[in-house]
Every structure is written in structure tokens, then in C-alpha cells.
């Protein structure tokens, strides 16, 4: 049976942890629980010590993603469950995530209902992120930014170098798993109200999420990004040529520049596709190794 580790990144989350840790102990008595203290200035460490929970501390605040990476590196379980320490995630859902893992999925994500998002702006932003990520990965992404998920540790560690130190590790890990051909399941959840104030800045972190979707998409599925851009530039060049030919009866330098740029963009996409094949090669080699029969005595 797979051993389970539960990792909770925490920055000044003593209030939430005081309620959450006893419940985790009650519902998951055999799981390893790790709290990663990201430079907290409150009683986070003392709350962990009182609950008898392993606490790893950063000397200063590095970021939520950095705390996730610290927890993943130090976890001993075959499966890691990541969840927020602020009380938004119900520990009772962990069994549903683990049930998906037992069915052969390599990642199980708690997909929040629309009622779980506090504001209309956040609902709209998550809708946009989910649809853009679905296009880039070629699979439906129901909740790109949910921090409540279970992952197979050996796969998650492969993509650790891709994870940013900030608040967008769910975005990167979801897209990386999809594009590596690893099955991902979604479990419907309703996120509760957090204890304390959120550390997420909507505009700044929203722009960062958008850039990470493009970056990871370009890394794992480059032609889905470069081909539409190349086609758009080509059509602009062709349209501008038609306009100038009709009005001035000549082929302008701008038309030539746009068409040349479209060809260059397309060729960059082909090159990026060849580079991304190295990631698939690694995944295929690992799958072949796992299917290899054990040596005979």
C-alpha cells in the first residue's frame, strides 16, 4: 500500500493550523504530515510542535512554490497530498483524491465550484486560465489554480525544476502532467472561507499565471502556441499586401516583413517542438522501465 505524505505550505497560518492539524491527525492517522513554514512571524512553528507535526522552516519568506518544493523533497510518501493551511480545504476530501490515485491516476485535483471563488473578477480570471490551459494541453482543465491535489511523488519531482517560487505551482504542475501524458483526475470540492488574509495579489499574480501558462505551453506543446501566432502574422501580411496592391498597386516592405516574420515564427515553433520531444523521451523511458519484468533470481 502506498505511503501518503500531506504537505502544507504556511506563512503566518497559525490560526488555521490550530484547527486543521488535529482534524488531519484524526482523519489520516497513518499519513506523514509536513508543514513548511515560509518565514512566518506568528506562532506557526509552536502550533506544529504542540500538534506533534513535522515542521520545516525557511529562514525567510521565499514563496509558496518554494515551500511546496521543500515539502516534496523531504516527503517520504509515495503519494503527496498538497493542501492550504488556511482552512479552505476540507481534509475529508483527501480520501476521494487518494481513491482516484488508486484507480491509476498520477494526479488528482480538487476542482472548486464557481461559488468557491470570492469575487466576480476571480471567477472570470479562473475561467480564462482554465480555457487557455485546456487549449494548450489539449485536455479539459477544470481548475488550473487549485492548491488541493494529490500527486505521485516520483513524477512530481521530475518537474520540480519548472515550478516557480511564487503562487503558481498548481498551474505549472497541472500543465506539465497533462503534456507529459500522465493521467489527471478532478474531484469536485467546495472551498471554505480562509482564516486570515490572502497573500495572493490578483493583478500581479494573475499576470504571472498567464505568463506561466504560455511558458509551460511553449515548453510542452510549442506548436499550439507558435502555429496560430505564425498564421495570424501571415494573414496580416497577406491582407496588408492586398490593401496596398488595391490602393497603390505595389508590394510594400511592411507586407514583406510580416510574411517573413510569420515564416520565422513557424520555424521557431518547429525547433521548439523538437526540443520538447526530449521531455516525452524521458517519460517514455520511465514508463518502459516500470513495465520491465523484475530480474529472475
Secondary structure, DSSP 8 states (H G I E B T S, - for coil): ---EEEEEEESS-HHHHHHHHHHHHHH-TTSEEEEEEES-SSSHHHHHHHHT-EEEEESS---HHHHHHHHHHH--SSEEEE--SSS-S-GGGHHHHHHHHHTT-SEEEEEE-GGGSSSHHHHHHHHHHHHHHHHHHTS--S-SS---EEEEHHHHHHTGGG--SSS-HHHHHHHHHHHTT--EEEEEE-----SS-----HHHHHHHHHHHHHHHHHHH-THHHHHHHHHHHHHHHHHHHHHHHHHHSS--HHHHHHHHHHHHHHHHHHHHHHHHHHHHHHHHHHHHHHHS-----
